[in-house]
Amino acid sequence: MHTHLTSRALILAALTCLSACGPIGPSRLQRDELEYSRALGDSQKHEMLLNIVRLRYADPPTFLDTTQVIAGYSVSKSVSGGFYAYPATAVGNYLFGTGTMTAGESPTFTYQPVTGQQYAENIVRPISPLVIMPLSLGGLPIDTLLRLTAQSIDGLSNVRGIGAGGGSVRFYLLLHDLRQLQIAGAMTIRITTDAPPPSSSDDSTKKNGSKSDTPNGQEHSYLVLSSTSDSNLLAIQAEVRRLLHLDPHAEEAEIVYGPYPKHPGQIAILTRSMLAMLTQLAYEVEVPEEDIKVGRTPPTIGQVGIENRPEVVIHSSHKAPERRYAAVEYNNMWFWIDEKDFQSKLAFTMVQVLSALAATNHTGGAVVTIPAG
């Protein structure tokens, strides 16, 4: 009799647990949040790499915005049971029960292609130096940043792609010097909304009754050469001033957009658009020699400036790579970035950050909805 009571109690407990099973949302919230965040990041990384490869083969790039992700869950439960009783002398009294539960997930993704005015602003329009330069304050290498984004600095030209010249050696020497100063803490970027001090040309403009071309309240960015007693750093700072045509005693200079500065004491940076940046990276992709011979794509750019390698080294092979940071398949070929190539990974990450900064649409980006009950 004791055995029958124990069996009944266990079955009743199981049926009660099944019927009172709580919502599955809370238990999955943290895991799903991390997994969807990782998946969105990987998707953007692969889209960027694929667009670089597509540009190399003269295919137009395509950009999709993930606007919404909804993780929907469905749960169904059924419980049945009964108790058969016989006369007390019988030994067949028993309690029976059955229960089933099934759970499923049906996520919904919403994409929106980047077209029209948004495409022009996000992809075709040059990125402002006021957006680019503060990135160096976060520790990103300023030489890599400017090699990716600057077409020229004060007339010193960066590499311009296939058949358009390899750039000025002084451009790359300038970037090297700026990087050395950045590492030593002898250079920084200052952001302010204060109006720059008037130059002599501004004074003459005001006397003629015209307005200044610098509105009040507008954000300004300055390259600051910090004080130092190190003779080597002082020599590098002097060389930077010389290359940028600054006063020998200048401690800072305003950064403006354009091929040449309008006023003394300014540094003019002619920046690239996202399209120009990706096109430049595309010309540096390693492609099969057969594709070059038959005319599918132009030859790969060799030496970039005074460097012996591009900022992002993208390999190609007929086989899927085993060690990869990002990889895509295109025309039966695999293109990838090596997982152990830190310089390429860092530069590629900077491209993705710049792409996010270049976006001017007013939507809030991807919205991930995960039911919690």
Protein Blocks (a to p, Z undefined) as FASTA:
>chain_A
ZZmmmmmmmmmmmmmmmmmoccfklmmmmmmmmmmmmmmmmmmmmmmmmmmmmmmnopac
dddddfbdcdddddddddddddddddfkbckbccdddddddddddddddddddehjllmm
mmmpccdfklmmmmmmnopafklmmmmmmmbgghiacdebehiagbjfklmmmmmmmmmm
mmnopaccdddfbdcdddfklmmmmmnopacfbdghiacddddddddfbfklmmmmmmmm
mmnopafkbcbdcddedjbdfbghiacdddddfklmmmmmmmmpccdfklmmnopaccdd
fbehjbfbdfbdcdddfbdcfbdfbdcdeehiacdddfklmklmmmmmmmmmmmmmmpmc
fbebjaddddfZZ
